[in-house]
Amino acid sequence: RFDSDNFFAKIVRRDQPERLKSVLSAVDNSELVRSQLAKSFVDDAMQRTSVDLLNPDQFNGALFRNRITNLGDSTGKVLFGSDWPQVKKLAEEWAK
């Protein structure tokens, strides 16, 4: 099975969609790999927010938003596909 958790940080870079596109074009099931990479990216962004399931008040929505928006539109569109606008909107909402 593909281990996207350790792999995403090497290929998902700010405003560098070419790297991600190259990987996706080299695999048999690009949609599966893309969705796993997107999930790993969101999981990583959540971990960086100081989220604590026992104390949800610790969640820092601004950190989550920064991680998402720092991805850049060019990479975000490739990583999240048609969901990119909704991902950005959610990140903005959580930052309030």
N, C-alpha and C positions, 0 to 999 in steps of 0.2 A: 504494500500500500504506500502511496505517495505521502511523505511527511512534509506537509506544507508549513508547519509551525517553525521549523528551522530554516526552511528554504526561502520563505517570503522576504525576509530582511535582505537577502542577497540580490533579489531581482525587482522588488517593489521599491522604486526610488522616486523622489520628488522630480516631477517634470521629465522623467525618462521612460516614456511609454514604450520605446523601441525595445528595451531589454525585456519587458514583460511580453510584448507582442512576439518576440523571437521565441521565448519559452513556450508560449501558448501555441504557436504554429508548429512546434517540434513534437508535441504530444498527441496521442491518439484521441483523447477525450478532453479537448481544450476547455469546454464549459465546466466540466467537473473540476479541473485543476484551477480554473479562474475562480470558481465559487469557493473552493477550499482556501485559496490564497486570500480572497476577500474576507472570509471568516477569520482567518489567522490575523489579518491586519486589524480587524475590529477587536478581536480578543486582546491583542497587544495594546491597542489604544485604550481599552477598558482597564487593563492592568496598570497602565501608567496614570490613571486618574485617582489612585489611592482608594479605589472602591473596596468597601468592606460590607459583605452581605449582612453582617450582624449590626452594622452601623451605617445605614445608607446615607446619613447626613454628611459623611466624609467624602462622598462622590464629588469630584471636581469637574463639572461640565465644561469649563473653559479649557482644561487640559485635553479633554476628549475632542472638543472642537478644533483646537490647535493642531492636534495630530491628524485629524481628517483634512482640514484645509491646507495644511503644509504638504500634503500629498501632491497638490497641484491638479488642475483640471485635466491636463493631458493624460496623466497616469490614472487619475481617479475614474475617468471615463472608460479606460480599458479595464481596470480592476473591477469596478462595480457595474459596468455596462449601463443599461438604461435606468438602473437604480441610483446612479450617481447624484442626480438632483435631490432625491429623497434622503440620501445619506447625508448630504450637506445640510439640508433643511433640519433633519433630526439633530445633527451636531449643533446647529445654531440654537435650536429650542432648548437643548440640554445645557447650553452655556448660560442661559438666562437665570 
